[in-house]
Amino acid sequence: MKLTLEWEYKPSKSKETVRFVSDPVTVERAVQLAADIEKTGRLGNLSFMDESGVYWSRKELQKMVAVIVTEPTDIVAYFDGGFQKDIQESGQGVAIYYTQSHKNYRVRTNAAFDEISSNSESEYAALWLLVNELDALGVHHTSVTIKGDSMGVIHQMSGEWPCYEENLQRWMDRIEEKMKKLGLQPVFELLNRNDNKEADTLATQALNGNIIHGKKEIID
């Protein structure tokens, strides 16, 4: 979750107040900035607003900071689906990058879903796999950047394009319901195919019968 700080500054020897608005920052950073601003002795009203327009109290955020360090944050996830029409088989690949307890991790997983009828449906199945993996990692009530090279899935899930195919709409409904239940705030980004090679490779491996699931700490 990212927060925007809104606060009033009271200049010396003046009755006027000046209003400032910050760029979006993490919860932990928002609490730190609030403490720094307060040290000026000229802080007026202060508020914290998340991406959904919900306001949080400083006390609520301080409690959250104590918990958030043990939960996955700064999540960037990639998905891709593959489909071989001649044999009616599909493969889905997912790569998730995140921070937890001040360490960086990567999870790579794939699957071969049955009864998939098109490449578009395989892409939605890959997104479904991604959301379920986020659930398994304990990700909830936070923003998640989701990247893929399927123009249809990205634009439809972002609400920019309508979906006219009933089977794809069922996938959308299922995914959106799961995200709502987890309290996720997805930010969808469209990639060039060359920038989605990791998820693509995982999907191809699933098509070839090579099922993978692994977690690795990333050390700079």
N, C-alpha and C positions, 0 to 999 in steps of 0.2 A: 504494500500500500504506500502511495506517495501522498504527501500533504503539502498544502500551500499555507504559509503563514500570512496573516493579515494583522497589522498592528499600527497603533497610533504613537507618534513620537511627539513629546512636548518640549519644544525648544526653550532654552534658557531665557528668562525675562520676557516671555511672550505668552499671551493667552491662546494663541492659535495652536492647532495640532496638525501634524503632517502625517498622512496615511501612506504606509508602505505595504507592498505585496511581494512575497518571495517567489522564486521559481519552485516547482515541485521538488520536494526532498523526501528522504526516507523518514520513518517515524523516529528513529534514533537521532538523526541529524536535526529534526524539528525540535526535539526536546533540548538538545545542546544549544541550538540557536536561540531558543526562548530564554535560556539561562544567561547567555551572553548579552542579549538585548536588555534583559532586566538589570544587568550590572551597570548600565548607563544611568540609572536612576530617573530616566525620563520616559519610561514606558507607560502608555495609556492602555486602552483596551487591546487585548490580544486574543486571536482566535485561530483555529486550525481546521482547514477544510480538506476532505479527501477527494478522490477523483469522481465520486458520485454526488458531490455537493453536500455531503453530510458533515456537520461540524462536531468536533471532538473537544472535550475539556483537557486541560493540561494534566489533570490528575489521572484521567483515563489513559492518556498516552504514556505517562510515567509507569503505570502498571503494565502497559503493553510492552514497553521496552524490556522489562524484566523477563518477559516470556519470549519475546520475538527472537532473541539471540539463539534460542534452542530450536527454532523452527526454520524451514527453508524460506529464503528470501532472495530478492534480485533474480527472479526466475526468467530464463529465456529458453523456450522450447521449440524444437523443429519437428515437423512431421512430413511424411510422404507416403503415397500409396502407389502400388504397381499392379498391373493386371495383364494377364496373358489370355487374349480372347480365344485363341485356338484351343486351349485346354481348360478354359474357364476357371483359372486359378488366380488368386490374389496374394499380395504380400504388403505388409504395412511396417513402416519404420519410424522410430521416435528417438530423439536425443534431447535430453533436458540438462541444462546447466543452472546451478544454483549455489547459494552460500548458506552455510549452516554452522553455528558455533564458531564463527570467524574462519571457517575453512571453505574452500571451493570444491564442488563436486560435479561430476558428470554421470548421468545415467543413460545407458543405451539399451534399447529393447526393440523387439520386433514380434510379428505374429503373422499367421496365415489364416485369415478369416474365410469361413465357408460361405457358400451361397451369395457370393458377390457377382454382380452382373455387368459391371462396367468399371472403367478407370475412375470415373467421378465418384462412384460409390466406394471404391477402395480408398480414395482420398479421405472421405468422411469416416470410414472405418479406422483410418490411421489417426484422425483427430480424436475419435472415441477412445482409441488405445492411449493416446496422450493424456486425456483427461482422467482416465482411470489410473494411470501411473502417477499423476499428481495426487490423486486421492490416496494411493498407497504410500506416498512419501509424506503424507500428513499436511499437504498444502491446503490452506483454507483462508478465507477472508483477506485476500491480498490480490494485487494486480499481477498478471502474468503476460509476458510478451510471447505471442505465438506466431511462428514464422513458417511459411510453406510456399511452394511454387504453383499451387493450384489456384488459378485466378477465380474460378467459380466458387470454390469453398471459401476463400478469403473474403471475397466481395459479398457473398451471401451471408456468411456468419457476421460480417460487419454491418449488415442491414442495408448495403448499398445496392444490391441486386435482388430481385425476387427469385424465388425457387418454385418452379412449376412442376417438377417431377415428384410424384408422391413418395417414392422410395427414398429419395434424397431428403425430402421434408421430414420424413420419420427420423432419419439420422440427426437432422438439425434439432428437432424437438427433444430427442433423447440427450443430445450433447448440452443443449441450453438448460435443460432441467437439471442435469448433473452439475453444471457450473453454478447454477443458482443455489443448489443444495450446499455446495462447498463454499459459497460466498466469493467465488472468483470474479475478478474484473479483467476480462481478456482484452488485450490490445493486439489486433491482428496486423501482420505485416506481410506483404507479398514479396517473394524473392525471385530472382532469376534462377533458373534450374541449376546453373553452375555453382550457385551459392548455397545449394541445399544437398550437396553431395553426400554428407554423412547419413542423413535420413534416407536418401535414395539408395545408398549402398545397403543399408539395413533392410529396406523393403525388398531389394533384389535377393539378398541372402535368405529371406523368409520364403520367397518364391522358389528358391533352390533347396528348400528343406533345412536350412541352417538357422535354427531358432536361437536367439541370443538374448541374454539379460544380464547386465553387469553394471556395477557402480564403481567409480574410481575417483580418488581425491586428485585434484589438479594442483600441482605445486609449481609456482612460478619459477 
